[in-house]
Amino acid sequence: MSDDKPVTPSVSEVPGGAGGAEKPPDRAAPPPRPLADARGDKGWNILAEAWGLAFLFPGAIAAGFLIGLGADKLFGISPWGKVVGTGLGIAAAFVNLFRVGLRNDAG
């Protein structure tokens, strides 16, 4: 018997293969954009405001809870002091959130 296996050409012999393929030109990565694109230095102010809200929101809720906890201990009205204090803390947190949002819309 003879070897009747089909002959496969190598990669360099195939037209448009790895041997003859043109490599696309290397593009340099674009420079990183600054935080404040077209707004000037306002980008850093927005970032600082966001971090401030990130701490104010849970801080207001925690402060309301702690005041309610103190009311529970002082007046012996457990758990209503914590419930009302936490509710007032949540309301204060949203008031702060809306104040910042309205201030940003106005200017």
OpenMM code with the backbone's topology and positions (N, CA, C; nanometers):
from openmm import Vec3, app, unit

residues = "MET SER ASP ASP LYS PRO VAL THR PRO SER VAL SER GLU VAL PRO GLY GLY ALA GLY GLY ALA GLU LYS PRO PRO ASP ARG ALA ALA PRO PRO PRO ARG PRO LEU ALA ASP ALA ARG GLY ASP LYS GLY TRP ASN ILE LEU ALA GLU ALA TRP GLY LEU ALA PHE LEU PHE PRO GLY ALA ILE ALA ALA GLY PHE LEU ILE GLY LEU GLY ALA ASP LYS LEU PHE GLY ILE SER PRO TRP GLY LYS VAL VAL GLY THR GLY LEU GLY ILE ALA ALA ALA PHE VAL ASN LEU PHE ARG VAL GLY LEU ARG ASN ASP ALA GLY".split()
positions = [
    Vec3(0.0831, -0.1175, 0.0000),
    Vec3(0.0000, 0.0000, 0.0000),
    Vec3(0.0872, 0.1234, 0.0000),
    Vec3(0.0400, 0.2200, -0.0652),
    Vec3(0.1178, 0.3435, -0.0720),
    Vec3(0.0566, 0.4487, 0.0183),
    Vec3(0.1364, 0.5503, 0.0499),
    Vec3(0.0887, 0.6619, 0.1338),
    Vec3(0.0083, 0.7570, 0.0470),
    Vec3(-0.1234, 0.7517, 0.0582),
    Vec3(-0.2089, 0.8413, -0.0178),
    Vec3(-0.2685, 0.9511, 0.0712),
    Vec3(-0.1961, 0.9951, 0.1704),
    Vec3(-0.2449, 1.1002, 0.2599),
    Vec3(-0.2377, 1.2346, 0.1883),
    Vec3(-0.3399, 1.3183, 0.2057),
    Vec3(-0.3325, 1.4504, 0.1433),
    Vec3(-0.2236, 1.5341, 0.2084),
    Vec3(-0.1599, 1.6114, 0.1270),
    Vec3(-0.0518, 1.6969, 0.1753),
    Vec3(-0.1121, 1.8309, 0.2159),
    Vec3(-0.0850, 1.8737, 0.3385),
    Vec3(-0.1341, 2.0043, 0.3828),
    Vec3(-0.0198, 2.1033, 0.3772),
    Vec3(-0.0440, 2.2173, 0.3181),
    Vec3(0.0633, 2.3167, 0.3094),
    Vec3(0.0927, 2.3765, 0.4470),
    Vec3(0.2130, 2.4229, 0.4639),
    Vec3(0.2493, 2.4871, 0.5900),
    Vec3(0.1877, 2.6270, 0.5952),
    Vec3(0.1893, 2.6872, 0.7125),
    Vec3(0.1279, 2.8184, 0.7328),
    Vec3(0.1933, 2.9235, 0.6445),
    Vec3(0.3227, 2.9160, 0.6261),
    Vec3(0.3910, 3.0175, 0.5466),
    Vec3(0.3592, 3.0043, 0.3975),
    Vec3(0.3109, 2.8879, 0.3537),
    Vec3(0.2791, 2.8684, 0.2127),
    Vec3(0.1370, 2.9120, 0.1787),
    Vec3(0.0500, 2.9263, 0.2772),
    Vec3(-0.0890, 2.9638, 0.2524),
    Vec3(-0.0951, 3.1128, 0.2218),
    Vec3(-0.1622, 3.1507, 0.1123),
    Vec3(-0.1731, 3.2938, 0.0838),
    Vec3(-0.2510, 3.3652, 0.1947),
    Vec3(-0.1954, 3.4713, 0.2429),
    Vec3(-0.2582, 3.5471, 0.3504),
    Vec3(-0.2408, 3.4817, 0.4863),
    Vec3(-0.1597, 3.3769, 0.4941),
    Vec3(-0.1374, 3.3083, 0.6206),
    Vec3(-0.0451, 3.3882, 0.7096),
    Vec3(0.0032, 3.3230, 0.8145),
    Vec3(0.0867, 3.3918, 0.9125),
    Vec3(0.2165, 3.4426, 0.8515),
    Vec3(0.2680, 3.3712, 0.7509),
    Vec3(0.3936, 3.4132, 0.6918),
    Vec3(0.3801, 3.5388, 0.6084),
    Vec3(0.2652, 3.5556, 0.5399),
    Vec3(0.2507, 3.6690, 0.4513),
    Vec3(0.1493, 3.7718, 0.4984),
    Vec3(0.0908, 3.7497, 0.6149),
    Vec3(-0.0122, 3.8421, 0.6627),
    Vec3(0.0500, 3.9726, 0.7078),
    Vec3(-0.0192, 4.0785, 0.6757),
    Vec3(0.0292, 4.2086, 0.7201),
    Vec3(-0.0212, 4.2358, 0.8603),
    Vec3(0.0643, 4.2863, 0.9426),
    Vec3(0.0313, 4.3156, 1.0811),
    Vec3(-0.0254, 4.4571, 1.0888),
    Vec3(-0.1388, 4.4765, 1.1593),
    Vec3(-0.1923, 4.6123, 1.1692),
    Vec3(-0.0954, 4.7012, 1.2467),
    Vec3(-0.0930, 4.8287, 1.2148),
    Vec3(0.0014, 4.9174, 1.2842),
    Vec3(-0.0342, 4.9272, 1.4327),
    Vec3(0.0695, 4.9343, 1.5142),
    Vec3(0.0490, 4.9469, 1.6588),
    Vec3(-0.0006, 5.0872, 1.6898),
    Vec3(-0.1056, 5.0926, 1.7675),
    Vec3(-0.1585, 5.2225, 1.8095),
    Vec3(-0.1207, 5.2446, 1.9545),
    Vec3(-0.0772, 5.3637, 1.9801),
    Vec3(-0.0451, 5.3974, 2.1182),
    Vec3(-0.1756, 5.4176, 2.1949),
    Vec3(-0.1763, 5.3780, 2.3193),
    Vec3(-0.2958, 5.3961, 2.4023),
    Vec3(-0.3205, 5.5454, 2.4217),
    Vec3(-0.4465, 5.5858, 2.4191),
    Vec3(-0.4741, 5.7282, 2.4399),
    Vec3(-0.4348, 5.7694, 2.5813),
    Vec3(-0.3944, 5.8932, 2.5987),
    Vec3(-0.3560, 5.9371, 2.7330),
    Vec3(-0.4774, 5.9355, 2.8249),
    Vec3(-0.4581, 5.9097, 2.9531),
    Vec3(-0.5719, 5.9066, 3.0449),
    Vec3(-0.6379, 6.0435, 3.0536),
    Vec3(-0.7705, 6.0409, 3.0570),
    Vec3(-0.8434, 6.1667, 3.0661),
    Vec3(-0.8436, 6.2152, 3.2096),
    Vec3(-0.8305, 6.3432, 3.2294),
    Vec3(-0.8365, 6.3943, 3.3661),
    Vec3(-0.9784, 6.3817, 3.4210),
    Vec3(-0.9915, 6.3911, 3.5531),
    Vec3(-1.1218, 6.3775, 3.6172),
    Vec3(-1.2176, 6.4862, 3.5710),
    Vec3(-1.1676, 6.6059, 3.5547),
    Vec3(-1.2514, 6.7177, 3.5113),
    Vec3(-1.2321, 6.7379, 3.3617),
    Vec3(-1.3176, 6.6748, 3.2817),
    Vec3(-1.3030, 6.6842, 3.1364),
    Vec3(-1.3171, 6.8273, 3.0877),
    Vec3(-1.4379, 6.8732, 3.0760),
    Vec3(-1.4606, 7.0067, 3.0230),
    Vec3(-1.5079, 7.1010, 3.1327),
    Vec3(-1.5079, 7.0518, 3.2562),
    Vec3(-1.5624, 7.1308, 3.3658),
    Vec3(-1.4553, 7.2059, 3.4439),
    Vec3(-1.3334, 7.1976, 3.4042),
    Vec3(-1.2271, 7.2617, 3.4811),
    Vec3(-1.1971, 7.1813, 3.6058),
    Vec3(-1.1890, 7.2470, 3.7202),
    Vec3(-1.1571, 7.1784, 3.8455),
    Vec3(-1.2802, 7.1281, 3.9186),
    Vec3(-1.3968, 7.1372, 3.8603),
    Vec3(-1.5188, 7.0948, 3.9280),
    Vec3(-1.5226, 6.9445, 3.9524),
    Vec3(-1.4473, 6.8672, 3.8752),
    Vec3(-1.4481, 6.7221, 3.8913),
    Vec3(-1.4058, 6.6794, 4.0301),
    Vec3(-1.3042, 6.7437, 4.0833),
    Vec3(-1.2583, 6.7094, 4.2189),
    Vec3(-1.3601, 6.7531, 4.3225),
    Vec3(-1.4285, 6.8644, 4.2982),
    Vec3(-1.5318, 6.9087, 4.3920),
    Vec3(-1.6482, 6.8108, 4.3939),
    Vec3(-1.6844, 6.7589, 4.2795),
    Vec3(-1.7925, 6.6611, 4.2726),
    Vec3(-1.7525, 6.5333, 4.3455),
    Vec3(-1.6291, 6.4917, 4.3278),
    Vec3(-1.5805, 6.3727, 4.3965),
    Vec3(-1.5811, 6.3925, 4.5473),
    Vec3(-1.5389, 6.5090, 4.5930),
    Vec3(-1.5381, 6.5374, 4.7371),
    Vec3(-1.6806, 6.5408, 4.7921),
    Vec3(-1.7737, 6.5955, 4.7153),
    Vec3(-1.9132, 6.5993, 4.7583),
    Vec3(-1.9714, 6.4588, 4.7677),
    Vec3(-1.9365, 6.3750, 4.6740),
    Vec3(-1.9857, 6.2369, 4.6756),
    Vec3(-1.9327, 6.1617, 4.7972),
    Vec3(-1.8052, 6.1810, 4.8284),
    Vec3(-1.7492, 6.1156, 4.9476),
    Vec3(-1.8130, 6.1707, 5.0738),
    Vec3(-1.8416, 6.2998, 5.0749),
    Vec3(-1.9084, 6.3582, 5.1904),
    Vec3(-2.0460, 6.2974, 5.2117),
    Vec3(-2.1208, 6.2789, 5.1025),
    Vec3(-2.2519, 6.2153, 5.1139),
    Vec3(-2.2397, 6.0695, 5.1550),
    Vec3(-2.1345, 6.0047, 5.1103),
    Vec3(-2.1159, 5.8639, 5.1461),
    Vec3(-2.0991, 5.8466, 5.2967),
    Vec3(-2.0458, 5.9469, 5.3636),
    Vec3(-2.0316, 5.9391, 5.5091),
    Vec3(-2.1477, 6.0046, 5.5818),
    Vec3(-2.2064, 6.1095, 5.5245),
    Vec3(-2.3180, 6.1786, 5.5901),
    Vec3(-2.4442, 6.0936, 5.5955),
    Vec3(-2.4724, 6.0213, 5.4898),
    Vec3(-2.5968, 5.9455, 5.4836),
    Vec3(-2.6042, 5.8408, 5.5953),
    Vec3(-2.5081, 5.7483, 5.6045),
    Vec3(-2.5167, 5.6521, 5.7159),
    Vec3(-2.4894, 5.7176, 5.8513),
    Vec3(-2.4137, 5.8272, 5.8519),
    Vec3(-2.3871, 5.8963, 5.9783),
    Vec3(-2.5128, 5.9562, 6.0379),
    Vec3(-2.5989, 6.0131, 5.9537),
    Vec3(-2.7248, 6.0698, 6.0030),
    Vec3(-2.8159, 5.9602, 6.0571),
    Vec3(-2.8185, 5.8467, 5.9909),
    Vec3(-2.9006, 5.7352, 6.0382),
    Vec3(-2.8466, 5.6823, 6.1708),
    Vec3(-2.7147, 5.6684, 6.1808),
    Vec3(-2.6538, 5.6201, 6.3053),
    Vec3(-2.6764, 5.7191, 6.4191),
    Vec3(-2.6673, 5.8488, 6.3907),
    Vec3(-2.6907, 5.9497, 6.4942),
    Vec3(-2.8345, 5.9422, 6.5443),
    Vec3(-2.9315, 5.9269, 6.4555),
    Vec3(-3.0708, 5.9126, 6.4963),
    Vec3(-3.0918, 5.7891, 6.5820),
    Vec3(-3.0275, 5.6788, 6.5429),
    Vec3(-3.0388, 5.5554, 6.6210),
    Vec3(-2.9802, 5.5737, 6.7606),
    Vec3(-2.8641, 5.6373, 6.7687),
    Vec3(-2.8003, 5.6568, 6.8996),
    Vec3(-2.8813, 5.7503, 6.9884),
    Vec3(-2.9409, 5.8530, 6.9312),
    Vec3(-3.0273, 5.9418, 7.0095),
    Vec3(-3.1487, 5.8631, 7.0588),
    Vec3(-3.2049, 5.7788, 6.9735),
    Vec3(-3.3167, 5.6939, 7.0142),
    Vec3(-3.2777, 5.5948, 7.1221),
    Vec3(-3.1580, 5.5422, 7.1126),
    Vec3(-3.1078, 5.4503, 7.2152),
    Vec3(-3.0965, 5.5225, 7.3491),
    Vec3(-3.0473, 5.6455, 7.3453),
    Vec3(-3.0395, 5.7256, 7.4679),
    Vec3(-3.1772, 5.7545, 7.5249),
    Vec3(-3.2735, 5.7821, 7.4382),
    Vec3(-3.4104, 5.8063, 7.4848),
    Vec3(-3.4680, 5.6805, 7.5479),
    Vec3(-3.4360, 5.5643, 7.4911),
    Vec3(-3.4819, 5.4379, 7.5493),
    Vec3(-3.4280, 5.4204, 7.6910),
    Vec3(-3.2992, 5.4454, 7.7073),
    Vec3(-3.2366, 5.4290, 7.8394),
    Vec3(-3.2888, 5.5323, 7.9389),
    Vec3(-3.3053, 5.6560, 7.8913),
    Vec3(-3.3443, 5.7650, 7.9801),
    Vec3(-3.4904, 5.7545, 8.0236),
    Vec3(-3.5787, 5.7243, 7.9294),
    Vec3(-3.7215, 5.7241, 7.9602),
    Vec3(-3.7797, 5.5837, 7.9763),
    Vec3(-3.7030, 5.4804, 7.9449),
    Vec3(-3.7510, 5.3429, 7.9577),
    Vec3(-3.8627, 5.3094, 7.8609),
    Vec3(-3.8514, 5.3548, 7.7374),
    Vec3(-3.9575, 5.3344, 7.6377),
    Vec3(-3.9139, 5.2390, 7.5272),
    Vec3(-3.8256, 5.1480, 7.5613),
    Vec3(-3.7698, 5.0572, 7.4612),
    Vec3(-3.8802, 4.9815, 7.3889),
    Vec3(-3.8750, 4.9584, 7.2652),
    Vec3(-3.7821, 4.9930, 7.1588),
    Vec3(-3.8232, 5.1171, 7.0813),
    Vec3(-3.9208, 5.1902, 7.1297),
    Vec3(-3.9769, 5.2998, 7.0509),
    Vec3(-3.8789, 5.4149, 7.0303),
    Vec3(-3.7899, 5.4373, 7.1214),
    Vec3(-3.6903, 5.5427, 7.1021),
    Vec3(-3.5994, 5.5127, 6.9841),
    Vec3(-3.5558, 5.3859, 6.9743),
    Vec3(-3.4699, 5.3459, 6.8620),
    Vec3(-3.5459, 5.3534, 6.7294),
    Vec3(-3.6726, 5.3126, 6.7309),
    Vec3(-3.7518, 5.3132, 6.6078),
    Vec3(-3.7720, 5.4569, 6.5590),
    Vec3(-3.8159, 5.5441, 6.6505),
    Vec3(-3.8406, 5.6835, 6.6120),
    Vec3(-3.7089, 5.7531, 6.5774),
    Vec3(-3.6040, 5.7287, 6.6557),
    Vec3(-3.4738, 5.7897, 6.6275),
    Vec3(-3.4175, 5.7473, 6.4933),
    Vec3(-3.4296, 5.6193, 6.4611),
    Vec3(-3.3820, 5.5715, 6.3310),
    Vec3(-3.4642, 5.6330, 6.2177),
    Vec3(-3.5945, 5.6436, 6.2371),
    Vec3(-3.6791, 5.7070, 6.1352),
    Vec3(-3.6416, 5.8514, 6.1131),
    Vec3(-3.6170, 5.9239, 6.2228),
    Vec3(-3.5742, 6.0639, 6.2092),
    Vec3(-3.4358, 6.0738, 6.1445),
    Vec3(-3.3481, 5.9786, 6.1741),
    Vec3(-3.2159, 5.9766, 6.1109),
    Vec3(-3.2252, 5.9535, 5.9612),
    Vec3(-3.3135, 5.8635, 5.9199),
    Vec3(-3.3338, 5.8383, 5.7770),
    Vec3(-3.3898, 5.9628, 5.7092),
    Vec3(-3.4857, 6.0285, 5.7754),
    Vec3(-3.5422, 6.1516, 5.7184),
    Vec3(-3.4342, 6.2590, 5.7055),
    Vec3(-3.3496, 6.2733, 5.8067),
    Vec3(-3.2417, 6.3732, 5.8009),
    Vec3(-3.1425, 6.3400, 5.6899),
    Vec3(-3.1147, 6.2112, 5.6698),
    Vec3(-3.0219, 6.1709, 5.5636),
    Vec3(-3.0774, 6.2093, 5.4264),
    Vec3(-3.2065, 6.1868, 5.4053),
    Vec3(-3.2653, 6.2217, 5.2758),
    Vec3(-3.2766, 6.3726, 5.2577),
    Vec3(-3.3000, 6.4456, 5.3648),
    Vec3(-3.3018, 6.5917, 5.3548),
    Vec3(-3.1649, 6.6421, 5.3089),
    Vec3(-3.0575, 6.5869, 5.3672),
    Vec3(-2.9220, 6.6253, 5.3242),
    Vec3(-2.8983, 6.5890, 5.1784),
    Vec3(-2.9443, 6.4721, 5.1382),
    Vec3(-2.9276, 6.4287, 4.9999),
    Vec3(-2.9989, 6.5234, 4.9037),
    Vec3(-3.1216, 6.5621, 4.9365),
    Vec3(-3.1962, 6.6529, 4.8497),
    Vec3(-3.1353, 6.7924, 4.8490),
    Vec3(-3.0827, 6.8370, 4.9615),
    Vec3(-3.0180, 6.9691, 4.9643),
    Vec3(-2.8985, 6.9733, 4.8701),
    Vec3(-2.8181, 6.8700, 4.8740),
    Vec3(-2.7010, 6.8654, 4.7842),
    Vec3(-2.7465, 6.8567, 4.6393),
    Vec3(-2.8490, 6.7760, 4.6133),
    Vec3(-2.8987, 6.7630, 4.4764),
    Vec3(-2.9567, 6.8920, 4.4237),
    Vec3(-3.0322, 6.9633, 4.5058),
    Vec3(-3.0889, 7.0902, 4.4599),
    Vec3(-2.9820, 7.1965, 4.4449),
    Vec3(-2.8800, 7.1935, 4.5297),
    Vec3(-2.7717, 7.2919, 4.5183),
    Vec3(-2.6956, 7.2698, 4.3878),
    Vec3(-2.6766, 7.1439, 4.3480),
    Vec3(-2.6066, 7.1147, 4.2232),
    Vec3(-2.6909, 7.1514, 4.1011),
    Vec3(-2.8235, 7.1379, 4.1135),
    Vec3(-2.9103, 7.1760, 4.0014),
    Vec3(-2.9139, 7.3268, 3.9813),
    Vec3(-2.9049, 7.4014, 4.0895),
    Vec3(-2.9126, 7.5476, 4.0793),
    Vec3(-2.7848, 7.6089, 4.0231),
    Vec3(-2.6725, 7.5468, 4.0466),
    Vec3(-2.5488, 7.6113, 4.0029),
    Vec3(-2.4578, 7.5187, 3.9419),
] * unit.nanometer
topology = app.Topology()
chain = topology.addChain("A")
for resn in residues:
    res = topology.addResidue(resn, chain)
    for name in ("N", "CA", "C"):
        topology.addAtom(name, app.Element.getBySymbol(name[0]), res)
